[in-house]
Amino acid sequence: MTKNNLANIFGGLASAGFWGCFDEFNRINEEVLSVAATQISEVQEALKKRKDVINFDGMRCSLKETVALFITMNPT
């Protein structure tokens, strides 16, 4: 999974207001995990500020307040 794929996924979820559940994020390499954490943080901050639009890697997406992102990580 690359950072552009994540931006597309998160942007699509944000635009539609859908929920996404991502399992075993600990299997993703550290560079991509860092980008994912940053993008998830951007969604959370935009929701807190009640923004209607968010940018991911130069991609402008609408933001619906019903979006939710759930992440699981397994220990080891």
PDB file with SEQRES, HELIX, SHEET and CRYST1 records, atoms N, CA, C and O in Angstrom:
SEQRES   1 A   76  MET THR LYS ASN ASN LEU ALA ASN ILE PHE GLY GLY LEU          
SEQRES   2 A   76  ALA SER ALA GLY PHE TRP GLY CYS PHE ASP GLU PHE ASN          
SEQRES   3 A   76  ARG ILE ASN GLU GLU VAL LEU SER VAL ALA ALA THR GLN          
SEQRES   4 A   76  ILE SER GLU VAL GLN GLU ALA LEU LYS LYS ARG LYS ASP          
SEQRES   5 A   76  VAL ILE ASN PHE ASP GLY MET ARG CYS SER LEU LYS GLU          
SEQRES   6 A   76  THR VAL ALA LEU PHE ILE THR MET ASN PRO THR                  
HELIX    1 AA1 LYS A    3  ALA A   16  1                                  14    
HELIX    2 AA2 PHE A   25  ARG A   27  5                                   3    
HELIX    3 AA3 GLU A   30  LYS A   48  1                                  19    
SHEET    1 AA1 2 TRP A  19  PHE A  22  0                                        
SHEET    2 AA1 2 ALA A  68  ILE A  71  1                                        
SHEET    1 AA2 2 VAL A  53  PHE A  56  0                                        
SHEET    2 AA2 2 MET A  59  SER A  62 -1                                        
CRYST1    1.000    1.000    1.000  90.00  90.00  90.00 P 1           1          
ATOM      1  N   MET A   1       0.857  -1.174   0.000  1.00  0.00           N  
ATOM      2  CA  MET A   1       0.000   0.000   0.000  1.00  0.00           C  
ATOM      3  C   MET A   1       0.903   1.236   0.000  1.00  0.00           C  
ATOM      4  O   MET A   1       1.862   1.314   0.768  1.00  0.00           O  
ATOM      5  N   THR A   2       0.597   2.171  -0.842  1.00  0.00           N  
ATOM      6  CA  THR A   2       1.400   3.385  -0.911  1.00  0.00           C  
ATOM      7  C   THR A   2       0.642   4.551  -0.321  1.00  0.00           C  
ATOM      8  O   THR A   2      -0.555   4.464  -0.046  1.00  0.00           O  
ATOM      9  N   LYS A   3       1.367   5.653  -0.130  1.00  0.00           N  
ATOM     10  CA  LYS A   3       0.719   6.826   0.465  1.00  0.00           C  
ATOM     11  C   LYS A   3      -0.356   7.388  -0.455  1.00  0.00           C  
ATOM     12  O   LYS A   3      -1.351   7.921   0.035  1.00  0.00           O  
ATOM     13  N   ASN A   4      -0.188   7.286  -1.794  1.00  0.00           N  
ATOM     14  CA  ASN A   4      -1.222   7.778  -2.706  1.00  0.00           C  
ATOM     15  C   ASN A   4      -2.476   6.926  -2.620  1.00  0.00           C  
ATOM     16  O   ASN A   4      -3.591   7.445  -2.686  1.00  0.00           O  
ATOM     17  N   ASN A   5      -2.295   5.598  -2.471  1.00  0.00           N  
ATOM     18  CA  ASN A   5      -3.452   4.724  -2.293  1.00  0.00           C  
ATOM     19  C   ASN A   5      -4.217   5.093  -1.032  1.00  0.00           C  
ATOM     20  O   ASN A   5      -5.447   5.144  -1.031  1.00  0.00           O  
ATOM     21  N   LEU A   6      -3.480   5.350   0.039  1.00  0.00           N  
ATOM     22  CA  LEU A   6      -4.120   5.741   1.288  1.00  0.00           C  
ATOM     23  C   LEU A   6      -4.864   7.058   1.140  1.00  0.00           C  
ATOM     24  O   LEU A   6      -5.977   7.203   1.645  1.00  0.00           O  
ATOM     25  N   ALA A   7      -4.264   8.010   0.457  1.00  0.00           N  
ATOM     26  CA  ALA A   7      -4.923   9.306   0.241  1.00  0.00           C  
ATOM     27  C   ALA A   7      -6.213   9.111  -0.538  1.00  0.00           C  
ATOM     28  O   ALA A   7      -7.218   9.756  -0.239  1.00  0.00           O  
ATOM     29  N   ASN A   8      -6.201   8.234  -1.528  1.00  0.00           N  
ATOM     30  CA  ASN A   8      -7.413   7.957  -2.301  1.00  0.00           C  
ATOM     31  C   ASN A   8      -8.485   7.296  -1.436  1.00  0.00           C  
ATOM     32  O   ASN A   8      -9.664   7.642  -1.520  1.00  0.00           O  
ATOM     33  N   ILE A   9      -8.066   6.347  -0.612  1.00  0.00           N  
ATOM     34  CA  ILE A   9      -9.017   5.650   0.258  1.00  0.00           C  
ATOM     35  C   ILE A   9      -9.593   6.613   1.296  1.00  0.00           C  
ATOM     36  O   ILE A   9     -10.811   6.711   1.446  1.00  0.00           O  
ATOM     37  N   PHE A  10      -8.723   7.318   2.009  1.00  0.00           N  
ATOM     38  CA  PHE A  10      -9.192   8.249   3.037  1.00  0.00           C  
ATOM     39  C   PHE A  10     -10.017   9.374   2.424  1.00  0.00           C  
ATOM     40  O   PHE A  10     -11.026   9.788   2.996  1.00  0.00           O  
ATOM     41  N   GLY A  11      -9.596   9.868   1.272  1.00  0.00           N  
ATOM     42  CA  GLY A  11     -10.348  10.924   0.584  1.00  0.00           C  
ATOM     43  C   GLY A  11     -11.726  10.451   0.162  1.00  0.00           C  
ATOM     44  O   GLY A  11     -12.702  11.191   0.285  1.00  0.00           O  
ATOM     45  N   GLY A  12     -11.816   9.227  -0.335  1.00  0.00           N  
ATOM     46  CA  GLY A  12     -13.109   8.664  -0.728  1.00  0.00           C  
ATOM     47  C   GLY A  12     -14.035   8.482   0.462  1.00  0.00           C  
ATOM     48  O   GLY A  12     -15.222   8.799   0.390  1.00  0.00           O  
ATOM     49  N   LEU A  13     -13.489   7.971   1.555  1.00  0.00           N  
ATOM     50  CA  LEU A  13     -14.296   7.799   2.770  1.00  0.00           C  
ATOM     51  C   LEU A  13     -14.775   9.146   3.292  1.00  0.00           C  
ATOM     52  O   LEU A  13     -15.932   9.291   3.687  1.00  0.00           O  
ATOM     53  N   ALA A  14     -13.880  10.132   3.292  1.00  0.00           N  
ATOM     54  CA  ALA A  14     -14.229  11.470   3.786  1.00  0.00           C  
ATOM     55  C   ALA A  14     -15.310  12.101   2.924  1.00  0.00           C  
ATOM     56  O   ALA A  14     -16.244  12.709   3.447  1.00  0.00           O  
ATOM     57  N   SER A  15     -15.195  11.965   1.612  1.00  0.00           N  
ATOM     58  CA  SER A  15     -16.174  12.558   0.690  1.00  0.00           C  
ATOM     59  C   SER A  15     -17.550  11.920   0.820  1.00  0.00           C  
ATOM     60  O   SER A  15     -18.575  12.593   0.718  1.00  0.00           O  
ATOM     61  N   ALA A  16     -17.554  10.598   1.047  1.00  0.00           N  
ATOM     62  CA  ALA A  16     -18.827   9.874   1.143  1.00  0.00           C  
ATOM     63  C   ALA A  16     -19.393   9.887   2.555  1.00  0.00           C  
ATOM     64  O   ALA A  16     -20.585   9.652   2.755  1.00  0.00           O  
ATOM     65  N   GLY A  17     -18.537  10.161   3.535  1.00  0.00           N  
ATOM     66  CA  GLY A  17     -18.982  10.110   4.925  1.00  0.00           C  
ATOM     67  C   GLY A  17     -19.077   8.682   5.446  1.00  0.00           C  
ATOM     68  O   GLY A  17     -19.797   8.408   6.406  1.00  0.00           O  
ATOM     69  N   PHE A  18     -18.342   7.773   4.801  1.00  0.00           N  
ATOM     70  CA  PHE A  18     -18.384   6.357   5.186  1.00  0.00           C  
ATOM     71  C   PHE A  18     -17.415   6.065   6.324  1.00  0.00           C  
ATOM     72  O   PHE A  18     -16.553   6.876   6.662  1.00  0.00           O  
ATOM     73  N   TRP A  19     -17.585   4.885   6.901  1.00  0.00           N  
ATOM     74  CA  TRP A  19     -16.671   4.392   7.918  1.00  0.00           C  
ATOM     75  C   TRP A  19     -15.703   3.426   7.254  1.00  0.00           C  
ATOM     76  O   TRP A  19     -16.076   2.696   6.336  1.00  0.00           O  
ATOM     77  N   GLY A  20     -14.461   3.424   7.718  1.00  0.00           N  
ATOM     78  CA  GLY A  20     -13.472   2.477   7.223  1.00  0.00           C  
ATOM     79  C   GLY A  20     -12.782   1.804   8.385  1.00  0.00           C  
ATOM     80  O   GLY A  20     -12.415   2.455   9.363  1.00  0.00           O  
ATOM     81  N   CYS A  21     -12.605   0.488   8.280  1.00  0.00           N  
ATOM     82  CA  CYS A  21     -11.901  -0.271   9.307  1.00  0.00           C  
ATOM     83  C   CYS A  21     -10.664  -0.887   8.669  1.00  0.00           C  
ATOM     84  O   CYS A  21     -10.764  -1.620   7.685  1.00  0.00           O  
ATOM     85  N   PHE A  22      -9.507  -0.588   9.228  1.00  0.00           N  
ATOM     86  CA  PHE A  22      -8.240  -1.047   8.687  1.00  0.00           C  
ATOM     87  C   PHE A  22      -7.584  -1.948   9.721  1.00  0.00           C  
ATOM     88  O   PHE A  22      -7.235  -1.501  10.814  1.00  0.00           O  
ATOM     89  N   ASP A  23      -7.419  -3.212   9.372  1.00  0.00           N  
ATOM     90  CA  ASP A  23      -6.925  -4.220  10.301  1.00  0.00           C  
ATOM     91  C   ASP A  23      -5.428  -4.443  10.121  1.00  0.00           C  
ATOM     92  O   ASP A  23      -4.903  -4.371   9.009  1.00  0.00           O  
ATOM     93  N   GLU A  24      -4.764  -4.711  11.213  1.00  0.00           N  
ATOM     94  CA  GLU A  24      -3.347  -5.064  11.254  1.00  0.00           C  
ATOM     95  C   GLU A  24      -2.445  -4.030  10.582  1.00  0.00           C  
ATOM     96  O   GLU A  24      -1.604  -4.365   9.747  1.00  0.00           O  
ATOM     97  N   PHE A  25      -2.635  -2.784  10.959  1.00  0.00           N  
ATOM     98  CA  PHE A  25      -1.822  -1.703  10.413  1.00  0.00           C  
ATOM     99  C   PHE A  25      -0.351  -1.876  10.773  1.00  0.00           C  
ATOM    100  O   PHE A  25       0.516  -1.293  10.122  1.00  0.00           O  
ATOM    101  N   ASN A  26      -0.058  -2.671  11.803  1.00  0.00           N  
ATOM    102  CA  ASN A  26       1.333  -2.881  12.192  1.00  0.00           C  
ATOM    103  C   ASN A  26       2.132  -3.622  11.118  1.00  0.00           C  
ATOM    104  O   ASN A  26       3.361  -3.656  11.191  1.00  0.00           O  
ATOM    105  N   ARG A  27       1.477  -4.205  10.140  1.00  0.00           N  
ATOM    106  CA  ARG A  27       2.179  -4.918   9.058  1.00  0.00           C  
ATOM    107  C   ARG A  27       2.652  -3.977   7.955  1.00  0.00           C  
ATOM    108  O   ARG A  27       3.416  -4.384   7.081  1.00  0.00           O  
ATOM    109  N   ILE A  28       2.209  -2.737   7.988  1.00  0.00           N  
ATOM    110  CA  ILE A  28       2.601  -1.750   6.983  1.00  0.00           C  
ATOM    111  C   ILE A  28       3.989  -1.222   7.348  1.00  0.00           C  
ATOM    112  O   ILE A  28       4.307  -1.051   8.525  1.00  0.00           O  
ATOM    113  N   ASN A  29       4.811  -0.965   6.325  1.00  0.00           N  
ATOM    114  CA  ASN A  29       6.157  -0.461   6.642  1.00  0.00           C  
ATOM    115  C   ASN A  29       6.059   0.916   7.297  1.00  0.00           C  
ATOM    116  O   ASN A  29       5.059   1.619   7.149  1.00  0.00           O  
ATOM    117  N   GLU A  30       7.096   1.281   8.009  1.00  0.00           N  
ATOM    118  CA  GLU A  30       7.076   2.484   8.852  1.00  0.00           C  
ATOM    119  C   GLU A  30       6.838   3.772   8.073  1.00  0.00           C  
ATOM    120  O   GLU A  30       6.152   4.672   8.560  1.00  0.00           O  
ATOM    121  N   GLU A  31       7.395   3.868   6.876  1.00  0.00           N  
ATOM    122  CA  GLU A  31       7.225   5.093   6.087  1.00  0.00           C  
ATOM    123  C   GLU A  31       5.748   5.305   5.735  1.00  0.00           C  
ATOM    124  O   GLU A  31       5.230   6.413   5.868  1.00  0.00           O  
ATOM    125  N   VAL A  32       5.082   4.255   5.292  1.00  0.00           N  
ATOM    126  CA  VAL A  32       3.676   4.361   4.922  1.00  0.00           C  
ATOM    127  C   VAL A  32       2.816   4.545   6.163  1.00  0.00           C  
ATOM    128  O   VAL A  32       1.828   5.278   6.131  1.00  0.00           O  
ATOM    129  N   LEU A  33       3.182   3.889   7.251  1.00  0.00           N  
ATOM    130  CA  LEU A  33       2.450   4.038   8.505  1.00  0.00           C  
ATOM    131  C   LEU A  33       2.501   5.478   8.992  1.00  0.00           C  
ATOM    132  O   LEU A  33       1.509   6.000   9.501  1.00  0.00           O  
ATOM    133  N   SER A  34       3.639   6.113   8.840  1.00  0.00           N  
ATOM    134  CA  SER A  34       3.791   7.515   9.228  1.00  0.00           C  
ATOM    135  C   SER A  34       2.881   8.418   8.396  1.00  0.00           C  
ATOM    136  O   SER A  34       2.238   9.322   8.928  1.00  0.00           O  
ATOM    137  N   VAL A  35       2.833   8.166   7.097  1.00  0.00           N  
ATOM    138  CA  VAL A  35       1.965   8.952   6.208  1.00  0.00           C  
ATOM    139  C   VAL A  35       0.501   8.731   6.586  1.00  0.00           C  
ATOM    140  O   VAL A  35      -0.281   9.680   6.636  1.00  0.00           O  
ATOM    141  N   ALA A  36       0.133   7.474   6.852  1.00  0.00           N  
ATOM    142  CA  ALA A  36      -1.245   7.162   7.230  1.00  0.00           C  
ATOM    143  C   ALA A  36      -1.625   7.891   8.517  1.00  0.00           C  
ATOM    144  O   ALA A  36      -2.717   8.449   8.617  1.00  0.00           O  
ATOM    145  N   ALA A  37      -0.733   7.886   9.490  1.00  0.00           N  
ATOM    146  CA  ALA A  37      -1.006   8.572  10.758  1.00  0.00           C  
ATOM    147  C   ALA A  37      -1.216  10.063  10.537  1.00  0.00           C  
ATOM    148  O   ALA A  37      -2.097  10.671  11.145  1.00  0.00           O  
ATOM    149  N   THR A  38      -0.410  10.642   9.674  1.00  0.00           N  
ATOM    150  CA  THR A  38      -0.536  12.070   9.365  1.00  0.00           C  
ATOM    151  C   THR A  38      -1.871  12.352   8.687  1.00  0.00           C  
ATOM    152  O   THR A  38      -2.548  13.319   9.037  1.00  0.00           O  
ATOM    153  N   GLN A  39      -2.256  11.525   7.726  1.00  0.00           N  
ATOM    154  CA  GLN A  39      -3.505  11.743   7.012  1.00  0.00           C  
ATOM    155  C   GLN A  39      -4.721  11.538   7.920  1.00  0.00           C  
ATOM    156  O   GLN A  39      -5.697  12.283   7.828  1.00  0.00           O  
ATOM    157  N   ILE A  40      -4.663  10.542   8.785  1.00  0.00           N  
ATOM    158  CA  ILE A  40      -5.755  10.314   9.731  1.00  0.00           C  
ATOM    159  C   ILE A  40      -5.867  11.505  10.676  1.00  0.00           C  
ATOM    160  O   ILE A  40      -6.969  11.945  11.003  1.00  0.00           O  
ATOM    161  N   SER A  41      -4.731  12.017  11.109  1.00  0.00           N  
ATOM    162  CA  SER A  41      -4.719  13.199  11.973  1.00  0.00           C  
ATOM    163  C   SER A  41      -5.344  14.401  11.265  1.00  0.00           C  
ATOM    164  O   SER A  41      -6.075  15.179  11.878  1.00  0.00           O  
ATOM    165  N   GLU A  42      -5.053  14.549   9.967  1.00  0.00           N  
ATOM    166  CA  GLU A  42      -5.633  15.645   9.196  1.00  0.00           C  
ATOM    167  C   GLU A  42      -7.156  15.535   9.142  1.00  0.00           C  
ATOM    168  O   GLU A  42      -7.856  16.542   9.249  1.00  0.00           O  
ATOM    169  N   VAL A  43      -7.666  14.327   8.978  1.00  0.00           N  
ATOM    170  CA  VAL A  43      -9.121  14.122   8.969  1.00  0.00           C  
ATOM    171  C   VAL A  43      -9.697  14.499  10.327  1.00  0.00           C  
ATOM    172  O   VAL A  43     -10.701  15.208  10.403  1.00  0.00           O  
ATOM    173  N   GLN A  44      -9.070  14.030  11.395  1.00  0.00           N  
ATOM    174  CA  GLN A  44      -9.564  14.327  12.740  1.00  0.00           C  
ATOM    175  C   GLN A  44      -9.564  15.826  13.025  1.00  0.00           C  
ATOM    176  O   GLN A  44     -10.531  16.359  13.569  1.00  0.00           O  
ATOM    177  N   GLU A  45      -8.490  16.493  12.661  1.00  0.00           N  
ATOM    178  CA  GLU A  45      -8.412  17.942  12.897  1.00  0.00           C  
ATOM    179  C   GLU A  45      -9.456  18.699  12.072  1.00  0.00           C  
ATOM    180  O   GLU A  45     -10.072  19.645  12.562  1.00  0.00           O  
ATOM    181  N   ALA A  46      -9.649  18.284  10.836  1.00  0.00           N  
ATOM    182  CA  ALA A  46     -10.649  18.937   9.985  1.00  0.00           C  
ATOM    183  C   ALA A  46     -12.049  18.733  10.546  1.00  0.00           C  
ATOM    184  O   ALA A  46     -12.882  19.637  10.483  1.00  0.00           O  
ATOM    185  N   LEU A  47     -12.313  17.551  11.093  1.00  0.00           N  
ATOM    186  CA  LEU A  47     -13.616  17.293  11.708  1.00  0.00           C  
ATOM    187  C   LEU A  47     -13.806  18.169  12.941  1.00  0.00           C  
ATOM    188  O   LEU A  47     -14.886  18.722  13.151  1.00  0.00           O  
ATOM    189  N   LYS A  48     -12.765  18.299  13.755  1.00  0.00           N  
ATOM    190  CA  LYS A  48     -12.854  19.142  14.946  1.00  0.00           C  
ATOM    191  C   LYS A  48     -13.146  20.596  14.590  1.00  0.00           C  
ATOM    192  O   LYS A  48     -13.883  21.291  15.290  1.00  0.00           O  
ATOM    193  N   LYS A  49     -12.547  21.039  13.478  1.00  0.00           N  
ATOM    194  CA  LYS A  49     -12.719  22.422  13.045  1.00  0.00           C  
ATOM    195  C   LYS A  49     -13.958  22.608  12.163  1.00  0.00           C  
ATOM    196  O   LYS A  49     -14.225  23.706  11.673  1.00  0.00           O  
ATOM    197  N   ARG A  50     -14.708  21.520  11.971  1.00  0.00           N  
ATOM    198  CA  ARG A  50     -15.937  21.529  11.164  1.00  0.00           C  
ATOM    199  C   ARG A  50     -15.705  22.047   9.747  1.00  0.00           C  
ATOM    200  O   ARG A  50     -16.513  22.804   9.208  1.00  0.00           O  
ATOM    201  N   LYS A  51     -14.590  21.627   9.156  1.00  0.00           N  
ATOM    202  CA  LYS A  51     -14.298  22.003   7.777  1.00  0.00           C  
ATOM    203  C   LYS A  51     -15.151  21.187   6.813  1.00  0.00           C  
ATOM    204  O   LYS A  51     -15.569  20.072   7.123  1.00  0.00           O  
ATOM    205  N   ASP A  52     -15.402  21.760   5.644  1.00  0.00           N  
ATOM    206  CA  ASP A  52     -16.177  21.071   4.612  1.00  0.00           C  
ATOM    207  C   ASP A  52     -15.287  20.439   3.548  1.00  0.00           C  
ATOM    208  O   ASP A  52     -15.744  19.612   2.758  1.00  0.00           O  
ATOM    209  N   VAL A  53     -14.010  20.833   3.531  1.00  0.00           N  
ATOM    210  CA  VAL A  53     -13.079  20.364   2.505  1.00  0.00           C  
ATOM    211  C   VAL A  53     -11.754  20.002   3.167  1.00  0.00           C  
ATOM    212  O   VAL A  53     -11.338  20.631   4.140  1.00  0.00           O  
ATOM    213  N   ILE A  54     -11.098  18.977   2.625  1.00  0.00           N  
ATOM    214  CA  ILE A  54      -9.782  18.557   3.120  1.00  0.00           C  
ATOM    215  C   ILE A  54      -8.895  18.251   1.924  1.00  0.00           C  
ATOM    216  O   ILE A  54      -9.392  17.859   0.868  1.00  0.00           O  
ATOM    217  N   ASN A  55      -7.596  18.426   2.075  1.00  0.00           N  
ATOM    218  CA  ASN A  55      -6.637  18.144   1.006  1.00  0.00           C  
ATOM    219  C   ASN A  55      -5.750  16.969   1.383  1.00  0.00           C  
ATOM    220  O   ASN A  55      -5.193  16.921   2.480  1.00  0.00           O  
ATOM    221  N   PHE A  56      -5.625  16.018   0.457  1.00  0.00           N  
ATOM    222  CA  PHE A  56      -4.702  14.897   0.600  1.00  0.00           C  
ATOM    223  C   PHE A  56      -3.779  14.896  -0.602  1.00  0.00           C  
ATOM    224  O   PHE A  56      -4.227  14.697  -1.731  1.00  0.00           O  
ATOM    225  N   ASP A  57      -2.501  15.117  -0.371  1.00  0.00           N  
ATOM    226  CA  ASP A  57      -1.505  15.099  -1.454  1.00  0.00           C  
ATOM    227  C   ASP A  57      -1.952  15.916  -2.651  1.00  0.00           C  
ATOM    228  O   ASP A  57      -1.800  15.481  -3.793  1.00  0.00           O  
ATOM    229  N   GLY A  58      -2.504  17.098  -2.399  1.00  0.00           N  
ATOM    230  CA  GLY A  58      -2.945  17.968  -3.487  1.00  0.00           C  
ATOM    231  C   GLY A  58      -4.316  17.626  -4.032  1.00  0.00           C  
ATOM    232  O   GLY A  58      -4.803  18.303  -4.937  1.00  0.00           O  
ATOM    233  N   MET A  59      -4.950  16.589  -3.503  1.00  0.00           N  
ATOM    234  CA  MET A  59      -6.286  16.190  -3.935  1.00  0.00           C  
ATOM    235  C   MET A  59      -7.307  16.835  -2.988  1.00  0.00           C  
ATOM    236  O   MET A  59      -7.278  16.601  -1.780  1.00  0.00           O  
ATOM    237  N   ARG A  60      -8.192  17.635  -3.541  1.00  0.00           N  
ATOM    238  CA  ARG A  60      -9.194  18.331  -2.737  1.00  0.00           C  
ATOM    239  C   ARG A  60     -10.432  17.445  -2.626  1.00  0.00           C  
ATOM    240  O   ARG A  60     -10.984  17.016  -3.639  1.00  0.00           O  
ATOM    241  N   CYS A  61     -10.868  17.172  -1.397  1.00  0.00           N  
ATOM    242  CA  CYS A  61     -12.018  16.292  -1.147  1.00  0.00           C  
ATOM    243  C   CYS A  61     -13.011  16.987  -0.229  1.00  0.00           C  
ATOM    244  O   CYS A  61     -12.630  17.725   0.679  1.00  0.00           O  
ATOM    245  N   SER A  62     -14.273  16.740  -0.479  1.00  0.00           N  
ATOM    246  CA  SER A  62     -15.270  17.220   0.480  1.00  0.00           C  
ATOM    247  C   SER A  62     -15.146  16.367   1.738  1.00  0.00           C  
ATOM    248  O   SER A  62     -14.612  15.259   1.696  1.00  0.00           O  
ATOM    249  N   LEU A  63     -15.635  16.884   2.836  1.00  0.00           N  
ATOM    250  CA  LEU A  63     -15.541  16.174   4.111  1.00  0.00           C  
ATOM    251  C   LEU A  63     -16.919  16.151   4.760  1.00  0.00           C  
ATOM    252  O   LEU A  63     -17.485  17.193   5.091  1.00  0.00           O  
ATOM    253  N   LYS A  64     -17.446  14.949   4.935  1.00  0.00           N  
ATOM    254  CA  LYS A  64     -18.727  14.787   5.627  1.00  0.00           C  
ATOM    255  C   LYS A  64     -18.453  14.367   7.059  1.00  0.00           C  
ATOM    256  O   LYS A  64     -17.577  13.543   7.324  1.00  0.00           O  
ATOM    257  N   GLU A  65     -19.207  14.939   7.971  1.00  0.00           N  
ATOM    258  CA  GLU A  65     -18.946  14.710   9.398  1.00  0.00           C  
ATOM    259  C   GLU A  65     -19.223  13.287   9.862  1.00  0.00           C  
ATOM    260  O   GLU A  65     -18.875  12.937  10.990  1.00  0.00           O  
ATOM    261  N   THR A  66     -19.834  12.467   9.034  1.00  0.00           N  
ATOM    262  CA  THR A  66     -20.123  11.084   9.423  1.00  0.00           C  
ATOM    263  C   THR A  66     -18.953  10.136   9.178  1.00  0.00           C  
ATOM    264  O   THR A  66     -19.034   8.958   9.525  1.00  0.00           O  
ATOM    265  N   VAL A  67     -17.865  10.634   8.583  1.00  0.00           N  
ATOM    266  CA  VAL A  67     -16.712   9.763   8.312  1.00  0.00           C  
ATOM    267  C   VAL A  67     -16.099   9.272   9.627  1.00  0.00           C  
ATOM    268  O   VAL A  67     -16.035  10.009  10.611  1.00  0.00           O  
ATOM    269  N   ALA A  68     -15.657   8.029   9.621  1.00  0.00           N  
ATOM    270  CA  ALA A  68     -14.984   7.470  10.790  1.00  0.00           C  
ATOM    271  C   ALA A  68     -13.920   6.490  10.310  1.00  0.00           C  
ATOM    272  O   ALA A  68     -14.149   5.734   9.365  1.00  0.00           O  
ATOM    273  N   LEU A  69     -12.768   6.502  10.952  1.00  0.00           N  
ATOM    274  CA  LEU A  69     -11.674   5.614  10.609  1.00  0.00           C  
ATOM    275  C   LEU A  69     -11.288   4.804  11.836  1.00  0.00           C  
ATOM    276  O   LEU A  69     -10.990   5.367  12.889  1.00  0.00           O  
ATOM    277  N   PHE A  70     -11.293   3.498  11.701  1.00  0.00           N  
ATOM    278  CA  PHE A  70     -10.952   2.598  12.791  1.00  0.00           C  
ATOM    279  C   PHE A  70      -9.708   1.818  12.391  1.00  0.00           C  
ATOM    280  O   PHE A  70      -9.653   1.249  11.300  1.00  0.00           O  
ATOM    281  N   ILE A  71      -8.718   1.791  13.264  1.00  0.00           N  
ATOM    282  CA  ILE A  71      -7.438   1.161  12.976  1.00  0.00           C  
ATOM    283  C   ILE A  71      -7.171   0.109  14.050  1.00  0.00           C  
ATOM    284  O   ILE A  71      -7.340   0.373  15.240  1.00  0.00           O  
ATOM    285  N   THR A  72      -6.751  -1.090  13.623  1.00  0.00           N  
ATOM    286  CA  THR A  72      -6.332  -2.101  14.598  1.00  0.00           C  
ATOM    287  C   THR A  72      -4.862  -2.424  14.349  1.00  0.00           C  
ATOM    288  O   THR A  72      -4.383  -2.411  13.215  1.00  0.00           O  
ATOM    289  N   MET A  73      -4.172  -2.709  15.433  1.00  0.00           N  
ATOM    290  CA  MET A  73      -2.778  -3.143  15.359  1.00  0.00           C  
ATOM    291  C   MET A  73      -2.625  -4.307  16.324  1.00  0.00           C  
ATOM    292  O   MET A  73      -3.040  -4.229  17.480  1.00  0.00           O  
ATOM    293  N   ASN A  74      -2.032  -5.375  15.844  1.00  0.00           N  
ATOM    294  CA  ASN A  74      -1.818  -6.538  16.699  1.00  0.00           C  
ATOM    295  C   ASN A  74      -0.436  -6.466  17.317  1.00  0.00           C  
ATOM    296  O   ASN A  74       0.529  -6.103  16.645  1.00  0.00           O  
ATOM    297  N   PRO A  75      -0.333  -6.810  18.590  1.00  0.00           N  
ATOM    298  CA  PRO A  75       0.979  -6.767  19.245  1.00  0.00           C  
ATOM    299  C   PRO A  75       1.903  -7.840  18.688  1.00  0.00           C  
ATOM    300  O   PRO A  75       1.439  -8.898  18.263  1.00  0.00           O  
ATOM    301  N   THR A  76       3.160  -7.586  18.685  1.00  0.00           N  
ATOM    302  CA  THR A  76       4.282  -8.478  18.325  1.00  0.00           C  
ATOM    303  C   THR A  76       5.216  -7.834  17.395  1.00  0.00           C  
ATOM    304  O   THR A  76       6.208  -8.444  16.996  1.00  0.00           O  
TER     305      THR A  76                                                      
END                                                                             
